Structures are given as structure tokens and as C-alpha cells.
């Protein structure tokens, strides 16, 4: 592996870390804007619960996509 390849891999890893951090910050921001306590580690917004008690709604990943597309 050449030094160029190593540098490119290192740069890609750093870019992924930055992207992950940005997603976390967007998620925190979205949660901060949510005036209700209808969210958890999986869902950005819990719309309701099934008859068995399982929550359903918008996941954090779906919310991130929505926010990204809104820009």
C-alpha cells in the first residue's frame, strides 16, 4: 500500500467521523426542538403505541433524512 493510499484511507475515516458527529448534533438539535417528551433512543417522535405496547413513529435516521432534504 502506498503512502497515498494510506493518506486517502485516513482521510476517509476522518470524514466519516465528522459526518457521524454532525448527525449526532442534528439529532440533539431536533430533540431540543421537540417540546414533547415523545421520543427515545430509537424514535425522534413517537406517534403512538400498538395494542401490544410497541411504539411507532419517526426514527432518528428518518428525521435526519428529513432534515437533510429540508436544507
Phi and psi restraints in degrees (range 20) as a CNS / XPLOR table:
assign (resid 1 and name C) (resid 2 and name N)
       (resid 2 and name CA) (resid 2 and name C) 1.0 -80.4 20.0 2
assign (resid 2 and name N) (resid 2 and name CA)
       (resid 2 and name C) (resid 3 and name N) 1.0 165.6 20.0 2
assign (resid 2 and name C) (resid 3 and name N)
       (resid 3 and name CA) (resid 3 and name C) 1.0 -66.6 20.0 2
assign (resid 3 and name N) (resid 3 and name CA)
       (resid 3 and name C) (resid 4 and name N) 1.0 -28.1 20.0 2
assign (resid 3 and name C) (resid 4 and name N)
       (resid 4 and name CA) (resid 4 and name C) 1.0 -65.7 20.0 2
assign (resid 4 and name N) (resid 4 and name CA)
       (resid 4 and name C) (resid 5 and name N) 1.0 -43.0 20.0 2
assign (resid 4 and name C) (resid 5 and name N)
       (resid 5 and name CA) (resid 5 and name C) 1.0 -63.1 20.0 2
assign (resid 5 and name N) (resid 5 and name CA)
       (resid 5 and name C) (resid 6 and name N) 1.0 -43.4 20.0 2
assign (resid 5 and name C) (resid 6 and name N)
       (resid 6 and name CA) (resid 6 and name C) 1.0 -61.3 20.0 2
assign (resid 6 and name N) (resid 6 and name CA)
       (resid 6 and name C) (resid 7 and name N) 1.0 -43.2 20.0 2
assign (resid 6 and name C) (resid 7 and name N)
       (resid 7 and name CA) (resid 7 and name C) 1.0 -64.7 20.0 2
assign (resid 7 and name N) (resid 7 and name CA)
       (resid 7 and name C) (resid 8 and name N) 1.0 -41.0 20.0 2
assign (resid 7 and name C) (resid 8 and name N)
       (resid 8 and name CA) (resid 8 and name C) 1.0 -63.2 20.0 2
assign (resid 8 and name N) (resid 8 and name CA)
       (resid 8 and name C) (resid 9 and name N) 1.0 -43.3 20.0 2
assign (resid 8 and name C) (resid 9 and name N)
       (resid 9 and name CA) (resid 9 and name C) 1.0 -62.5 20.0 2
assign (resid 9 and name N) (resid 9 and name CA)
       (resid 9 and name C) (resid 10 and name N) 1.0 -44.7 20.0 2
assign (resid 9 and name C) (resid 10 and name N)
       (resid 10 and name CA) (resid 10 and name C) 1.0 -61.5 20.0 2
assign (resid 10 and name N) (resid 10 and name CA)
       (resid 10 and name C) (resid 11 and name N) 1.0 -42.5 20.0 2
assign (resid 10 and name C) (resid 11 and name N)
       (resid 11 and name CA) (resid 11 and name C) 1.0 -63.3 20.0 2
assign (resid 11 and name N) (resid 11 and name CA)
       (resid 11 and name C) (resid 12 and name N) 1.0 -40.4 20.0 2
assign (resid 11 and name C) (resid 12 and name N)
       (resid 12 and name CA) (resid 12 and name C) 1.0 -64.6 20.0 2
assign (resid 12 and name N) (resid 12 and name CA)
       (resid 12 and name C) (resid 13 and name N) 1.0 -41.2 20.0 2
assign (resid 12 and name C) (resid 13 and name N)
       (resid 13 and name CA) (resid 13 and name C) 1.0 -62.9 20.0 2
assign (resid 13 and name N) (resid 13 and name CA)
       (resid 13 and name C) (resid 14 and name N) 1.0 -44.3 20.0 2
assign (resid 13 and name C) (resid 14 and name N)
       (resid 14 and name CA) (resid 14 and name C) 1.0 -64.0 20.0 2
assign (resid 14 and name N) (resid 14 and name CA)
       (resid 14 and name C) (resid 15 and name N) 1.0 -39.5 20.0 2
assign (resid 14 and name C) (resid 15 and name N)
       (resid 15 and name CA) (resid 15 and name C) 1.0 -62.7 20.0 2
assign (resid 15 and name N) (resid 15 and name CA)
       (resid 15 and name C) (resid 16 and name N) 1.0 -42.9 20.0 2
assign (resid 15 and name C) (resid 16 and name N)
       (resid 16 and name CA) (resid 16 and name C) 1.0 -62.3 20.0 2
assign (resid 16 and name N) (resid 16 and name CA)
       (resid 16 and name C) (resid 17 and name N) 1.0 -39.4 20.0 2
assign (resid 16 and name C) (resid 17 and name N)
       (resid 17 and name CA) (resid 17 and name C) 1.0 -62.6 20.0 2
assign (resid 17 and name N) (resid 17 and name CA)
       (resid 17 and name C) (resid 18 and name N) 1.0 -43.8 20.0 2
assign (resid 17 and name C) (resid 18 and name N)
       (resid 18 and name CA) (resid 18 and name C) 1.0 -62.5 20.0 2
assign (resid 18 and name N) (resid 18 and name CA)
       (resid 18 and name C) (resid 19 and name N) 1.0 -43.0 20.0 2
assign (resid 18 and name C) (resid 19 and name N)
       (resid 19 and name CA) (resid 19 and name C) 1.0 -62.5 20.0 2
assign (resid 19 and name N) (resid 19 and name CA)
       (resid 19 and name C) (resid 20 and name N) 1.0 -42.1 20.0 2
assign (resid 19 and name C) (resid 20 and name N)
       (resid 20 and name CA) (resid 20 and name C) 1.0 -63.3 20.0 2
assign (resid 20 and name N) (resid 20 and name CA)
       (resid 20 and name C) (resid 21 and name N) 1.0 -41.9 20.0 2
assign (resid 20 and name C) (resid 21 and name N)
       (resid 21 and name CA) (resid 21 and name C) 1.0 -64.1 20.0 2
assign (resid 21 and name N) (resid 21 and name CA)
       (resid 21 and name C) (resid 22 and name N) 1.0 -40.5 20.0 2
assign (resid 21 and name C) (resid 22 and name N)
       (resid 22 and name CA) (resid 22 and name C) 1.0 -63.3 20.0 2
assign (resid 22 and name N) (resid 22 and name CA)
       (resid 22 and name C) (resid 23 and name N) 1.0 -40.6 20.0 2
assign (resid 22 and name C) (resid 23 and name N)
       (resid 23 and name CA) (resid 23 and name C) 1.0 -62.5 20.0 2
assign (resid 23 and name N) (resid 23 and name CA)
       (resid 23 and name C) (resid 24 and name N) 1.0 -40.8 20.0 2
assign (resid 23 and name C) (resid 24 and name N)
       (resid 24 and name CA) (resid 24 and name C) 1.0 -61.2 20.0 2
assign (resid 24 and name N) (resid 24 and name CA)
       (resid 24 and name C) (resid 25 and name N) 1.0 -44.1 20.0 2
assign (resid 24 and name C) (resid 25 and name N)
       (resid 25 and name CA) (resid 25 and name C) 1.0 -64.9 20.0 2
assign (resid 25 and name N) (resid 25 and name CA)
       (resid 25 and name C) (resid 26 and name N) 1.0 -40.2 20.0 2
assign (resid 25 and name C) (resid 26 and name N)
       (resid 26 and name CA) (resid 26 and name C) 1.0 -63.5 20.0 2
assign (resid 26 and name N) (resid 26 and name CA)
       (resid 26 and name C) (resid 27 and name N) 1.0 -40.6 20.0 2
assign (resid 26 and name C) (resid 27 and name N)
       (resid 27 and name CA) (resid 27 and name C) 1.0 -63.2 20.0 2
assign (resid 27 and name N) (resid 27 and name CA)
       (resid 27 and name C) (resid 28 and name N) 1.0 -44.6 20.0 2
assign (resid 27 and name C) (resid 28 and name N)
       (resid 28 and name CA) (resid 28 and name C) 1.0 -61.5 20.0 2
assign (resid 28 and name N) (resid 28 and name CA)
       (resid 28 and name C) (resid 29 and name N) 1.0 -42.4 20.0 2
assign (resid 28 and name C) (resid 29 and name N)
       (resid 29 and name CA) (resid 29 and name C) 1.0 -63.0 20.0 2
assign (resid 29 and name N) (resid 29 and name CA)
       (resid 29 and name C) (resid 30 and name N) 1.0 -45.3 20.0 2
assign (resid 29 and name C) (resid 30 and name N)
       (resid 30 and name CA) (resid 30 and name C) 1.0 -62.2 20.0 2
assign (resid 30 and name N) (resid 30 and name CA)
       (resid 30 and name C) (resid 31 and name N) 1.0 -39.8 20.0 2
assign (resid 30 and name C) (resid 31 and name N)
       (resid 31 and name CA) (resid 31 and name C) 1.0 -67.5 20.0 2
assign (resid 31 and name N) (resid 31 and name CA)
       (resid 31 and name C) (resid 32 and name N) 1.0 -36.5 20.0 2
assign (resid 31 and name C) (resid 32 and name N)
       (resid 32 and name CA) (resid 32 and name C) 1.0 -65.8 20.0 2
assign (resid 32 and name N) (resid 32 and name CA)
       (resid 32 and name C) (resid 33 and name N) 1.0 -30.1 20.0 2
assign (resid 32 and name C) (resid 33 and name N)
       (resid 33 and name CA) (resid 33 and name C) 1.0 -80.2 20.0 2
assign (resid 33 and name N) (resid 33 and name CA)
       (resid 33 and name C) (resid 34 and name N) 1.0 -16.6 20.0 2
assign (resid 33 and name C) (resid 34 and name N)
       (resid 34 and name CA) (resid 34 and name C) 1.0 -77.0 20.0 2
assign (resid 34 and name N) (resid 34 and name CA)
       (resid 34 and name C) (resid 35 and name N) 1.0 111.2 20.0 2
assign (resid 34 and name C) (resid 35 and name N)
       (resid 35 and name CA) (resid 35 and name C) 1.0 -78.8 20.0 2
assign (resid 35 and name N) (resid 35 and name CA)
       (resid 35 and name C) (resid 36 and name N) 1.0 -8.9 20.0 2
assign (resid 35 and name C) (resid 36 and name N)
       (resid 36 and name CA) (resid 36 and name C) 1.0 -104.8 20.0 2
assign (resid 36 and name N) (resid 36 and name CA)
       (resid 36 and name C) (resid 37 and name N) 1.0 161.2 20.0 2
assign (resid 36 and name C) (resid 37 and name N)
       (resid 37 and name CA) (resid 37 and name C) 1.0 -93.2 20.0 2
assign (resid 37 and name N) (resid 37 and name CA)
       (resid 37 and name C) (resid 38 and name N) 1.0 27.7 20.0 2
assign (resid 37 and name C) (resid 38 and name N)
       (resid 38 and name CA) (resid 38 and name C) 1.0 -91.3 20.0 2
assign (resid 38 and name N) (resid 38 and name CA)
       (resid 38 and name C) (resid 39 and name N) 1.0 57.8 20.0 2
assign (resid 38 and name C) (resid 39 and name N)
       (resid 39 and name CA) (resid 39 and name C) 1.0 -152.3 20.0 2
assign (resid 39 and name N) (resid 39 and name CA)
       (resid 39 and name C) (resid 40 and name N) 1.0 163.4 20.0 2
assign (resid 39 and name C) (resid 40 and name N)
       (resid 40 and name CA) (resid 40 and name C) 1.0 -150.2 20.0 2
assign (resid 40 and name N) (resid 40 and name CA)
       (resid 40 and name C) (resid 41 and name N) 1.0 -161.9 20.0 2
assign (resid 40 and name C) (resid 41 and name N)
       (resid 41 and name CA) (resid 41 and name C) 1.0 -67.8 20.0 2
assign (resid 41 and name N) (resid 41 and name CA)
       (resid 41 and name C) (resid 42 and name N) 1.0 -24.5 20.0 2
assign (resid 41 and name C) (resid 42 and name N)
       (resid 42 and name CA) (resid 42 and name C) 1.0 -97.1 20.0 2
assign (resid 42 and name N) (resid 42 and name CA)
       (resid 42 and name C) (resid 43 and name N) 1.0 -43.2 20.0 2
assign (resid 42 and name C) (resid 43 and name N)
       (resid 43 and name CA) (resid 43 and name C) 1.0 -105.8 20.0 2
assign (resid 43 and name N) (resid 43 and name CA)
       (resid 43 and name C) (resid 44 and name N) 1.0 134.1 20.0 2
assign (resid 43 and name C) (resid 44 and name N)
       (resid 44 and name CA) (resid 44 and name C) 1.0 -76.2 20.0 2
assign (resid 44 and name N) (resid 44 and name CA)
       (resid 44 and name C) (resid 45 and name N) 1.0 -31.2 20.0 2
assign (resid 44 and name C) (resid 45 and name N)
       (resid 45 and name CA) (resid 45 and name C) 1.0 -145.8 20.0 2
assign (resid 45 and name N) (resid 45 and name CA)
       (resid 45 and name C) (resid 46 and name N) 1.0 125.2 20.0 2
assign (resid 45 and name C) (resid 46 and name N)
       (resid 46 and name CA) (resid 46 and name C) 1.0 -97.1 20.0 2
assign (resid 46 and name N) (resid 46 and name CA)
       (resid 46 and name C) (resid 47 and name N) 1.0 113.3 20.0 2
assign (resid 46 and name C) (resid 47 and name N)
       (resid 47 and name CA) (resid 47 and name C) 1.0 -79.5 20.0 2
assign (resid 47 and name N) (resid 47 and name CA)
       (resid 47 and name C) (resid 48 and name N) 1.0 -28.0 20.0 2
assign (resid 47 and name C) (resid 48 and name N)
       (resid 48 and name CA) (resid 48 and name C) 1.0 176.4 20.0 2
assign (resid 48 and name N) (resid 48 and name CA)
       (resid 48 and name C) (resid 49 and name N) 1.0 -167.9 20.0 2
assign (resid 48 and name C) (resid 49 and name N)
       (resid 49 and name CA) (resid 49 and name C) 1.0 -133.4 20.0 2
assign (resid 49 and name N) (resid 49 and name CA)
       (resid 49 and name C) (resid 50 and name N) 1.0 144.5 20.0 2
assign (resid 49 and name C) (resid 50 and name N)
       (resid 50 and name CA) (resid 50 and name C) 1.0 -71.2 20.0 2
assign (resid 50 and name N) (resid 50 and name CA)
       (resid 50 and name C) (resid 51 and name N) 1.0 170.4 20.0 2
assign (resid 50 and name C) (resid 51 and name N)
       (resid 51 and name CA) (resid 51 and name C) 1.0 -62.9 20.0 2
assign (resid 51 and name N) (resid 51 and name CA)
       (resid 51 and name C) (resid 52 and name N) 1.0 -23.5 20.0 2
assign (resid 51 and name C) (resid 52 and name N)
       (resid 52 and name CA) (resid 52 and name C) 1.0 -85.4 20.0 2
assign (resid 52 and name N) (resid 52 and name CA)
       (resid 52 and name C) (resid 53 and name N) 1.0 -3.4 20.0 2
assign (resid 52 and name C) (resid 53 and name N)
       (resid 53 and name CA) (resid 53 and name C) 1.0 97.0 20.0 2
assign (resid 53 and name N) (resid 53 and name CA)
       (resid 53 and name C) (resid 54 and name N) 1.0 1.3 20.0 2
assign (resid 53 and name C) (resid 54 and name N)
       (resid 54 and name CA) (resid 54 and name C) 1.0 -80.1 20.0 2
assign (resid 54 and name N) (resid 54 and name CA)
       (resid 54 and name C) (resid 55 and name N) 1.0 133.8 20.0 2
assign (resid 54 and name C) (resid 55 and name N)
       (resid 55 and name CA) (resid 55 and name C) 1.0 -74.5 20.0 2
assign (resid 55 and name N) (resid 55 and name CA)
       (resid 55 and name C) (resid 56 and name N) 1.0 153.5 20.0 2
assign (resid 55 and name C) (resid 56 and name N)
       (resid 56 and name CA) (resid 56 and name C) 1.0 -140.4 20.0 2
assign (resid 56 and name N) (resid 56 and name CA)
       (resid 56 and name C) (resid 57 and name N) 1.0 153.0 20.0 2
assign (resid 56 and name C) (resid 57 and name N)
       (resid 57 and name CA) (resid 57 and name C) 1.0 163.9 20.0 2
assign (resid 57 and name N) (resid 57 and name CA)
       (resid 57 and name C) (resid 58 and name N) 1.0 -145.3 20.0 2
assign (resid 57 and name C) (resid 58 and name N)
       (resid 58 and name CA) (resid 58 and name C) 1.0 -102.8 20.0 2
assign (resid 58 and name N) (resid 58 and name CA)
       (resid 58 and name C) (resid 59 and name N) 1.0 123.8 20.0 2
assign (resid 58 and name C) (resid 59 and name N)
       (resid 59 and name CA) (resid 59 and name C) 1.0 -76.2 20.0 2
assign (resid 59 and name N) (resid 59 and name CA)
       (resid 59 and name C) (resid 60 and name N) 1.0 165.1 20.0 2
assign (resid 59 and name C) (resid 60 and name N)
       (resid 60 and name CA) (resid 60 and name C) 1.0 -60.9 20.0 2
assign (resid 60 and name N) (resid 60 and name CA)
       (resid 60 and name C) (resid 61 and name N) 1.0 -38.8 20.0 2
assign (resid 60 and name C) (resid 61 and name N)
       (resid 61 and name CA) (resid 61 and name C) 1.0 -63.8 20.0 2
assign (resid 61 and name N) (resid 61 and name CA)
       (resid 61 and name C) (resid 62 and name N) 1.0 -42.7 20.0 2
assign (resid 61 and name C) (resid 62 and name N)
       (resid 62 and name CA) (resid 62 and name C) 1.0 -64.3 20.0 2
assign (resid 62 and name N) (resid 62 and name CA)
       (resid 62 and name C) (resid 63 and name N) 1.0 -38.8 20.0 2
assign (resid 62 and name C) (resid 63 and name N)
       (resid 63 and name CA) (resid 63 and name C) 1.0 -65.3 20.0 2
assign (resid 63 and name N) (resid 63 and name CA)
       (resid 63 and name C) (resid 64 and name N) 1.0 -40.6 20.0 2
assign (resid 63 and name C) (resid 64 and name N)
       (resid 64 and name CA) (resid 64 and name C) 1.0 -60.6 20.0 2
assign (resid 64 and name N) (resid 64 and name CA)
       (resid 64 and name C) (resid 65 and name N) 1.0 -43.1 20.0 2
assign (resid 64 and name C) (resid 65 and name N)
       (resid 65 and name CA) (resid 65 and name C) 1.0 -61.8 20.0 2
assign (resid 65 and name N) (resid 65 and name CA)
       (resid 65 and name C) (resid 66 and name N) 1.0 -42.5 20.0 2
assign (resid 65 and name C) (resid 66 and name N)
       (resid 66 and name CA) (resid 66 and name C) 1.0 -62.3 20.0 2
assign (resid 66 and name N) (resid 66 and name CA)
       (resid 66 and name C) (resid 67 and name N) 1.0 -44.7 20.0 2
assign (resid 66 and name C) (resid 67 and name N)
       (resid 67 and name CA) (resid 67 and name C) 1.0 -64.8 20.0 2
assign (resid 67 and name N) (resid 67 and name CA)
       (resid 67 and name C) (resid 68 and name N) 1.0 -43.6 20.0 2
assign (resid 67 and name C) (resid 68 and name N)
       (resid 68 and name CA) (resid 68 and name C) 1.0 -61.3 20.0 2
assign (resid 68 and name N) (resid 68 and name CA)
       (resid 68 and name C) (resid 69 and name N) 1.0 -40.5 20.0 2
assign (resid 68 and name C) (resid 69 and name N)
       (resid 69 and name CA) (resid 69 and name C) 1.0 -74.6 20.0 2
assign (resid 69 and name N) (resid 69 and name CA)
       (resid 69 and name C) (resid 70 and name N) 1.0 -19.9 20.0 2
assign (resid 69 and name C) (resid 70 and name N)
       (resid 70 and name CA) (resid 70 and name C) 1.0 -76.7 20.0 2
assign (resid 70 and name N) (resid 70 and name CA)
       (resid 70 and name C) (resid 71 and name N) 1.0 -23.0 20.0 2
